[in-house]
Amino acid sequence: MTLGSWLQHKLLISGNLYVINTFFYLMKLLIHTFMTFLFMSNLICAQDFKSEFYKAHIFIDYELYEMALPAFLELDRAYPGNSNVQAIIGYLYLHTPNQKEKSLKFLQSSQDKLSAYYKFRNHKEECAPIQSIWFLGKAYHANQQYEKALEKFSEYKEVLRKSNKKDIAEINRDIQLSQNAKKSVSNSI
């Protein structure tokens, strides 16, 4: 092998190494760029959820339930499985005329993740408040499912502190209303 052919061979090998090194560098750069984009898109989505959650909550603050409903439904579509959002939607349907039947689906699904330490108006909260048991009872009552309403009212009454006289009085009133409605329906048959 002559010196020229040996040098040409080494340059060819080192040239391939340069190409290979450049390829791996570009791949690292591409992966880094992709991961940065992925991280930023998750951050943007989290920011979108946060801002949309608080915007929608403003309607609830002013008891504009029909206006809050589409915003929370969109949040539920974009970020499914959040029991807090589902409980809010159920509550909103419960307070919207001619929509009480729709509240059942959302309040029932929110029962999977209940929290006694619920953080009201917090976008990070993924659990439903214990009060959603009560709201589900009210939804059952509004949909003339009085037996189920009584079950939920009793369940909620059991978790209340004895010192919570106000809520106990309200739940006792709801129990009485459901019992009267149940008797009224059975007497009319």
PyRosetta script that sets phi, psi and omega in degrees:
from pyrosetta import init, pose_from_sequence

init()
pose = pose_from_sequence("MTLGSWLQHKLLISGNLYVINTFFYLMKLLIHTFMTFLFMSNLICAQDFKSEFYKAHIFIDYELYEMALPAFLELDRAYPGNSNVQAIIGYLYLHTPNQKEKSLKFLQSSQDKLSAYYKFRNHKEECAPIQSIWFLGKAYHANQQYEKALEKFSEYKEVLRKSNKKDIAEINRDIQLSQNAKKSVSNSI")
pose.set_psi(1, 130.2)
pose.set_omega(1, 180.0)
pose.set_phi(2, -81.4)
pose.set_psi(2, 163.5)
pose.set_omega(2, -179.7)
pose.set_phi(3, -63.0)
pose.set_psi(3, -37.6)
pose.set_omega(3, -179.9)
pose.set_phi(4, -66.2)
pose.set_psi(4, -43.8)
pose.set_omega(4, -179.7)
pose.set_phi(5, -69.8)
pose.set_psi(5, -35.1)
pose.set_omega(5, 177.2)
pose.set_phi(6, -65.1)
pose.set_psi(6, -42.7)
pose.set_omega(6, 178.7)
pose.set_phi(7, -65.6)
pose.set_psi(7, -41.4)
pose.set_omega(7, 177.8)
pose.set_phi(8, -63.0)
pose.set_psi(8, -40.8)
pose.set_omega(8, 177.9)
pose.set_phi(9, -62.7)
pose.set_psi(9, -44.7)
pose.set_omega(9, 179.7)
pose.set_phi(10, -64.8)
pose.set_psi(10, -40.8)
pose.set_omega(10, 178.2)
pose.set_phi(11, -64.5)
pose.set_psi(11, -38.4)
pose.set_omega(11, 178.3)
pose.set_phi(12, -64.4)
pose.set_psi(12, -43.6)
pose.set_omega(12, 178.2)
pose.set_phi(13, -66.0)
pose.set_psi(13, -47.3)
pose.set_omega(13, -179.4)
pose.set_phi(14, -67.2)
pose.set_psi(14, -31.3)
pose.set_omega(14, 175.2)
pose.set_phi(15, -64.2)
pose.set_psi(15, -40.6)
pose.set_omega(15, 176.5)
pose.set_phi(16, -65.8)
pose.set_psi(16, -37.9)
pose.set_omega(16, 176.8)
pose.set_phi(17, -63.7)
pose.set_psi(17, -40.0)
pose.set_omega(17, 178.0)
pose.set_phi(18, -62.0)
pose.set_psi(18, -44.0)
pose.set_omega(18, 178.6)
pose.set_phi(19, -63.7)
pose.set_psi(19, -43.8)
pose.set_omega(19, 179.6)
pose.set_phi(20, -64.7)
pose.set_psi(20, -46.0)
pose.set_omega(20, 178.5)
pose.set_phi(21, -61.6)
pose.set_psi(21, -41.8)
pose.set_omega(21, 178.4)
pose.set_phi(22, -63.7)
pose.set_psi(22, -41.5)
pose.set_omega(22, 179.2)
pose.set_phi(23, -60.6)
pose.set_psi(23, -47.6)
pose.set_omega(23, -179.9)
pose.set_phi(24, -66.2)
pose.set_psi(24, -36.8)
pose.set_omega(24, 176.9)
pose.set_phi(25, -62.9)
pose.set_psi(25, -45.1)
pose.set_omega(25, 179.2)
pose.set_phi(26, -64.9)
pose.set_psi(26, -37.6)
pose.set_omega(26, 177.7)
pose.set_phi(27, -65.2)
pose.set_psi(27, -43.4)
pose.set_omega(27, 176.7)
pose.set_phi(28, -60.1)
pose.set_psi(28, -44.1)
pose.set_omega(28, 179.5)
pose.set_phi(29, -62.9)
pose.set_psi(29, -42.4)
pose.set_omega(29, 178.8)
pose.set_phi(30, -64.5)
pose.set_psi(30, -45.0)
pose.set_omega(30, 179.3)
pose.set_phi(31, -64.5)
pose.set_psi(31, -43.1)
pose.set_omega(31, 178.4)
pose.set_phi(32, -61.1)
pose.set_psi(32, -44.3)
pose.set_omega(32, 178.9)
pose.set_phi(33, -62.7)
pose.set_psi(33, -43.2)
pose.set_omega(33, 179.8)
pose.set_phi(34, -63.5)
pose.set_psi(34, -44.2)
pose.set_omega(34, -179.7)
pose.set_phi(35, -65.4)
pose.set_psi(35, -39.1)
pose.set_omega(35, 177.1)
pose.set_phi(36, -63.0)
pose.set_psi(36, -43.9)
pose.set_omega(36, 178.0)
pose.set_phi(37, -61.4)
pose.set_psi(37, -43.8)
pose.set_omega(37, 179.4)
pose.set_phi(38, -62.2)
pose.set_psi(38, -44.8)
pose.set_omega(38, 178.1)
pose.set_phi(39, -61.9)
pose.set_psi(39, -46.0)
pose.set_omega(39, -178.5)
pose.set_phi(40, -65.7)
pose.set_psi(40, -37.9)
pose.set_omega(40, 179.5)
pose.set_phi(41, -67.3)
pose.set_psi(41, -36.8)
pose.set_omega(41, 175.5)
pose.set_phi(42, -65.8)
pose.set_psi(42, -39.4)
pose.set_omega(42, 178.5)
pose.set_phi(43, -64.5)
pose.set_psi(43, -42.4)
pose.set_omega(43, 178.6)
pose.set_phi(44, -65.0)
pose.set_psi(44, -42.0)
pose.set_omega(44, 178.1)
pose.set_phi(45, -62.0)
pose.set_psi(45, -41.8)
pose.set_omega(45, 178.6)
pose.set_phi(46, -63.6)
pose.set_psi(46, -40.9)
pose.set_omega(46, 177.9)
pose.set_phi(47, -65.4)
pose.set_psi(47, -38.9)
pose.set_omega(47, 178.2)
pose.set_phi(48, -62.0)
pose.set_psi(48, -45.6)
pose.set_omega(48, 179.4)
pose.set_phi(49, -59.6)
pose.set_psi(49, -47.6)
pose.set_omega(49, -178.4)
pose.set_phi(50, -58.8)
pose.set_psi(50, -51.5)
pose.set_omega(50, -176.9)
pose.set_phi(51, -67.2)
pose.set_psi(51, -40.3)
pose.set_omega(51, 178.9)
pose.set_phi(52, -67.3)
pose.set_psi(52, -37.4)
pose.set_omega(52, 178.8)
pose.set_phi(53, -60.9)
pose.set_psi(53, -48.1)
pose.set_omega(53, -178.3)
pose.set_phi(54, -69.9)
pose.set_psi(54, -35.2)
pose.set_omega(54, 176.1)
pose.set_phi(55, -62.6)
pose.set_psi(55, -44.9)
pose.set_omega(55, -179.3)
pose.set_phi(56, -66.2)
pose.set_psi(56, -34.5)
pose.set_omega(56, -178.4)
pose.set_phi(57, -67.5)
pose.set_psi(57, -25.0)
pose.set_omega(57, 178.4)
pose.set_phi(58, -59.9)
pose.set_psi(58, -39.0)
pose.set_omega(58, 178.6)
pose.set_phi(59, -62.8)
pose.set_psi(59, -38.6)
pose.set_omega(59, 178.3)
pose.set_phi(60, -65.5)
pose.set_psi(60, -40.2)
pose.set_omega(60, 179.5)
pose.set_phi(61, -56.4)
pose.set_psi(61, -33.9)
pose.set_omega(61, -179.9)
pose.set_phi(62, -99.7)
pose.set_psi(62, 13.6)
pose.set_omega(62, 179.1)
pose.set_phi(63, 55.9)
pose.set_psi(63, 36.2)
pose.set_omega(63, 175.2)
pose.set_phi(64, -98.6)
pose.set_psi(64, 67.9)
pose.set_omega(64, -171.6)
pose.set_phi(65, -63.0)
pose.set_psi(65, -38.8)
pose.set_omega(65, -179.1)
pose.set_phi(66, -66.5)
pose.set_psi(66, -27.9)
pose.set_omega(66, 178.4)
pose.set_phi(67, -82.3)
pose.set_psi(67, -30.0)
pose.set_omega(67, 179.3)
pose.set_phi(68, -74.8)
pose.set_psi(68, -30.1)
pose.set_omega(68, -173.7)
pose.set_phi(69, -56.4)
pose.set_psi(69, -51.7)
pose.set_omega(69, -179.6)
pose.set_phi(70, -59.9)
pose.set_psi(70, -35.9)
pose.set_omega(70, -179.4)
pose.set_phi(71, -66.6)
pose.set_psi(71, -43.4)
pose.set_omega(71, 179.3)
pose.set_phi(72, -72.0)
pose.set_psi(72, -32.4)
pose.set_omega(72, 175.0)
pose.set_phi(73, -63.7)
pose.set_psi(73, -39.1)
pose.set_omega(73, 177.5)
pose.set_phi(74, -66.2)
pose.set_psi(74, -40.2)
pose.set_omega(74, 175.9)
pose.set_phi(75, -61.7)
pose.set_psi(75, -39.9)
pose.set_omega(75, 179.4)
pose.set_phi(76, -66.2)
pose.set_psi(76, -37.5)
pose.set_omega(76, 177.5)
pose.set_phi(77, -68.0)
pose.set_psi(77, -42.7)
pose.set_omega(77, -176.8)
pose.set_phi(78, -75.5)
pose.set_psi(78, -32.1)
pose.set_omega(78, -177.2)
pose.set_phi(79, -132.6)
pose.set_psi(79, 73.7)
pose.set_omega(79, -175.4)
pose.set_phi(80, -68.5)
pose.set_psi(80, 156.6)
pose.set_omega(80, 174.2)
pose.set_phi(81, 89.2)
pose.set_psi(81, 5.9)
pose.set_omega(81, 179.0)
pose.set_phi(82, -89.1)
pose.set_psi(82, 108.3)
pose.set_omega(82, -176.7)
pose.set_phi(83, -62.6)
pose.set_psi(83, -30.9)
pose.set_omega(83, 177.6)
pose.set_phi(84, -62.6)
pose.set_psi(84, -49.0)
pose.set_omega(84, 179.8)
pose.set_phi(85, -63.4)
pose.set_psi(85, -40.8)
pose.set_omega(85, 179.6)
pose.set_phi(86, -64.7)
pose.set_psi(86, -40.0)
pose.set_omega(86, 177.9)
pose.set_phi(87, -65.5)
pose.set_psi(87, -39.2)
pose.set_omega(87, 178.4)
pose.set_phi(88, -64.2)
pose.set_psi(88, -43.2)
pose.set_omega(88, 178.6)
pose.set_phi(89, -61.5)
pose.set_psi(89, -44.6)
pose.set_omega(89, 178.0)
pose.set_phi(90, -60.0)
pose.set_psi(90, -42.8)
pose.set_omega(90, 177.9)
pose.set_phi(91, -62.0)
pose.set_psi(91, -42.6)
pose.set_omega(91, -179.7)
pose.set_phi(92, -65.2)
pose.set_psi(92, -43.9)
pose.set_omega(92, 176.8)
pose.set_phi(93, -61.9)
pose.set_psi(93, -37.4)
pose.set_omega(93, 179.8)
pose.set_phi(94, -62.6)
pose.set_psi(94, -30.0)
pose.set_omega(94, -179.1)
pose.set_phi(95, -101.5)
pose.set_psi(95, 12.5)
pose.set_omega(95, 178.8)
pose.set_phi(96, -111.1)
pose.set_psi(96, 127.1)
pose.set_omega(96, -178.8)
pose.set_phi(97, -56.3)
pose.set_psi(97, 139.2)
pose.set_omega(97, 176.7)
pose.set_phi(98, 61.7)
pose.set_psi(98, 21.9)
pose.set_omega(98, -179.4)
pose.set_phi(99, -126.7)
pose.set_psi(99, 9.5)
pose.set_omega(99, -171.6)
pose.set_phi(100, -63.7)
pose.set_psi(100, -30.6)
pose.set_omega(100, 179.5)
pose.set_phi(101, -64.6)
pose.set_psi(101, -35.9)
pose.set_omega(101, -179.6)
pose.set_phi(102, -67.6)
pose.set_psi(102, -22.8)
pose.set_omega(102, -179.2)
pose.set_phi(103, -65.2)
pose.set_psi(103, -29.2)
pose.set_omega(103, -176.3)
pose.set_phi(104, -57.6)
pose.set_psi(104, -49.4)
pose.set_omega(104, -176.9)
pose.set_phi(105, -56.8)
pose.set_psi(105, -47.2)
pose.set_omega(105, -176.0)
pose.set_phi(106, -73.2)
pose.set_psi(106, -40.6)
pose.set_omega(106, 178.8)
pose.set_phi(107, -68.9)
pose.set_psi(107, -35.7)
pose.set_omega(107, 177.2)
pose.set_phi(108, -64.6)
pose.set_psi(108, -44.8)
pose.set_omega(108, -178.3)
pose.set_phi(109, -69.8)
pose.set_psi(109, -25.8)
pose.set_omega(109, 179.2)
pose.set_phi(110, -73.8)
pose.set_psi(110, -14.7)
pose.set_omega(110, -177.7)
pose.set_phi(111, -70.1)
pose.set_psi(111, -13.3)
pose.set_omega(111, -179.1)
pose.set_phi(112, -68.1)
pose.set_psi(112, -31.8)
pose.set_omega(112, -177.7)
pose.set_phi(113, -130.6)
pose.set_psi(113, 88.8)
pose.set_omega(113, 178.1)
pose.set_phi(114, -102.2)
pose.set_psi(114, 150.4)
pose.set_omega(114, 178.7)
pose.set_phi(115, -137.1)
pose.set_psi(115, 130.0)
pose.set_omega(115, 173.4)
pose.set_phi(116, -76.9)
pose.set_psi(116, -15.8)
pose.set_omega(116, -179.6)
pose.set_phi(117, -108.5)
pose.set_psi(117, 37.0)
pose.set_omega(117, -178.4)
pose.set_phi(118, -59.5)
pose.set_psi(118, 136.1)
pose.set_omega(118, 178.3)
pose.set_phi(119, -103.6)
pose.set_psi(119, 102.4)
pose.set_omega(119, -178.1)
pose.set_phi(120, -63.4)
pose.set_psi(120, 138.0)
pose.set_omega(120, 175.6)
pose.set_phi(121, 60.9)
pose.set_psi(121, 35.9)
pose.set_omega(121, 179.5)
pose.set_phi(122, -117.4)
pose.set_psi(122, 119.8)
pose.set_omega(122, -177.0)
pose.set_phi(123, -65.8)
pose.set_psi(123, -19.0)
pose.set_omega(123, 179.7)
pose.set_phi(124, -84.3)
pose.set_psi(124, -13.1)
pose.set_omega(124, -178.4)
pose.set_phi(125, -70.4)
pose.set_psi(125, 124.7)
pose.set_omega(125, 179.0)
pose.set_phi(126, -111.2)
pose.set_psi(126, -7.2)
pose.set_omega(126, 179.0)
pose.set_phi(127, -96.6)
pose.set_psi(127, 160.3)
pose.set_omega(127, 176.6)
pose.set_phi(128, -92.6)
pose.set_psi(128, 153.0)
pose.set_omega(128, 177.6)
pose.set_phi(129, -73.2)
pose.set_psi(129, 154.6)
pose.set_omega(129, 176.8)
pose.set_phi(130, -56.1)
pose.set_psi(130, -31.7)
pose.set_omega(130, -179.5)
pose.set_phi(131, -61.3)
pose.set_psi(131, -16.9)
pose.set_omega(131, 178.8)
pose.set_phi(132, -66.5)
pose.set_psi(132, -20.2)
pose.set_omega(132, 171.9)
pose.set_phi(133, -63.6)
pose.set_psi(133, -45.4)
pose.set_omega(133, 178.5)
pose.set_phi(134, -62.9)
pose.set_psi(134, -45.1)
pose.set_omega(134, 179.5)
pose.set_phi(135, -62.0)
pose.set_psi(135, -37.4)
pose.set_omega(135, 177.3)
pose.set_phi(136, -64.6)
pose.set_psi(136, -40.2)
pose.set_omega(136, 175.3)
pose.set_phi(137, -60.1)
pose.set_psi(137, -42.5)
pose.set_omega(137, 178.2)
pose.set_phi(138, -64.7)
pose.set_psi(138, -37.2)
pose.set_omega(138, 178.0)
pose.set_phi(139, -66.6)
pose.set_psi(139, -42.6)
pose.set_omega(139, 176.3)
pose.set_phi(140, -60.7)
pose.set_psi(140, -44.1)
pose.set_omega(140, 179.6)
pose.set_phi(141, -61.5)
pose.set_psi(141, -45.1)
pose.set_omega(141, -179.3)
pose.set_phi(142, -63.0)
pose.set_psi(142, -25.8)
pose.set_omega(142, 179.6)
pose.set_phi(143, -101.0)
pose.set_psi(143, 18.2)
pose.set_omega(143, 174.6)
pose.set_phi(144, 59.9)
pose.set_psi(144, 31.7)
pose.set_omega(144, 174.2)
pose.set_phi(145, -106.1)
pose.set_psi(145, 71.8)
pose.set_omega(145, -168.4)
pose.set_phi(146, -67.2)
pose.set_psi(146, -35.8)
pose.set_omega(146, 179.6)
pose.set_phi(147, -63.9)
pose.set_psi(147, -45.6)
pose.set_omega(147, 177.9)
pose.set_phi(148, -65.3)
pose.set_psi(148, -36.7)
pose.set_omega(148, 177.7)
pose.set_phi(149, -61.1)
pose.set_psi(149, -44.8)
pose.set_omega(149, 179.4)
pose.set_phi(150, -61.5)
pose.set_psi(150, -39.9)
pose.set_omega(150, 178.6)
pose.set_phi(151, -61.0)
pose.set_psi(151, -46.0)
pose.set_omega(151, -178.8)
pose.set_phi(152, -68.8)
pose.set_psi(152, -39.4)
pose.set_omega(152, 177.8)
pose.set_phi(153, -63.0)
pose.set_psi(153, -41.2)
pose.set_omega(153, 178.2)
pose.set_phi(154, -66.1)
pose.set_psi(154, -41.3)
pose.set_omega(154, 178.5)
pose.set_phi(155, -61.0)
pose.set_psi(155, -43.6)
pose.set_omega(155, -179.6)
pose.set_phi(156, -68.0)
pose.set_psi(156, -38.7)
pose.set_omega(156, -179.7)
pose.set_phi(157, -61.7)
pose.set_psi(157, -35.0)
pose.set_omega(157, 179.7)
pose.set_phi(158, -65.4)
pose.set_psi(158, -31.2)
pose.set_omega(158, -177.7)
pose.set_phi(159, -88.3)
pose.set_psi(159, -9.9)
pose.set_omega(159, 179.2)
pose.set_phi(160, -73.2)
pose.set_psi(160, 145.6)
pose.set_omega(160, 173.6)
pose.set_phi(161, -71.8)
pose.set_psi(161, 144.8)
pose.set_omega(161, 179.1)
pose.set_phi(162, -61.3)
pose.set_psi(162, -27.9)
pose.set_omega(162, -179.1)
pose.set_phi(163, -76.8)
pose.set_psi(163, -10.3)
pose.set_omega(163, -179.1)
pose.set_phi(164, -84.6)
pose.set_psi(164, 69.3)
pose.set_omega(164, -174.2)
pose.set_phi(165, -61.6)
pose.set_psi(165, -38.7)
pose.set_omega(165, -176.9)
pose.set_phi(166, -61.9)
pose.set_psi(166, -52.3)
pose.set_omega(166, -179.5)
pose.set_phi(167, -67.1)
pose.set_psi(167, -35.4)
pose.set_omega(167, 177.7)
pose.set_phi(168, -63.9)
pose.set_psi(168, -41.0)
pose.set_omega(168, 177.3)
pose.set_phi(169, -63.5)
pose.set_psi(169, -41.0)
pose.set_omega(169, 179.5)
pose.set_phi(170, -67.4)
pose.set_psi(170, -41.7)
pose.set_omega(170, -179.4)
pose.set_phi(171, -68.1)
pose.set_psi(171, -36.4)
pose.set_omega(171, 175.8)
pose.set_phi(172, -63.4)
pose.set_psi(172, -37.6)
pose.set_omega(172, 177.1)
pose.set_phi(173, -65.5)
pose.set_psi(173, -41.8)
pose.set_omega(173, 178.4)
pose.set_phi(174, -65.2)
pose.set_psi(174, -38.6)
pose.set_omega(174, 177.1)
pose.set_phi(175, -62.6)
pose.set_psi(175, -45.2)
pose.set_omega(175, 179.6)
pose.set_phi(176, -62.3)
pose.set_psi(176, -42.8)
pose.set_omega(176, 178.8)
pose.set_phi(177, -61.5)
pose.set_psi(177, -43.8)
pose.set_omega(177, 179.8)
pose.set_phi(178, -67.4)
pose.set_psi(178, -39.0)
pose.set_omega(178, 177.2)
pose.set_phi(179, -63.9)
pose.set_psi(179, -43.5)
pose.set_omega(179, 178.6)
pose.set_phi(180, -63.2)
pose.set_psi(180, -42.5)
pose.set_omega(180, 179.9)
pose.set_phi(181, -66.0)
pose.set_psi(181, -38.6)
pose.set_omega(181, 178.4)
pose.set_phi(182, -63.7)
pose.set_psi(182, -43.9)
pose.set_omega(182, 177.6)
pose.set_phi(183, -64.4)
pose.set_psi(183, -41.5)
pose.set_omega(183, -179.4)
pose.set_phi(184, -61.8)
pose.set_psi(184, -41.5)
pose.set_omega(184, 179.1)
pose.set_phi(185, -68.1)
pose.set_psi(185, -43.5)
pose.set_omega(185, -179.4)
pose.set_phi(186, -68.6)
pose.set_psi(186, -31.9)
pose.set_omega(186, 177.9)
pose.set_phi(187, -73.2)
pose.set_psi(187, -28.1)
pose.set_omega(187, -179.4)
pose.set_phi(188, -78.8)
pose.set_psi(188, -14.8)
pose.set_omega(188, -179.0)
pose.set_phi(189, -83.8)
pose.dump_pdb("model.pdb")
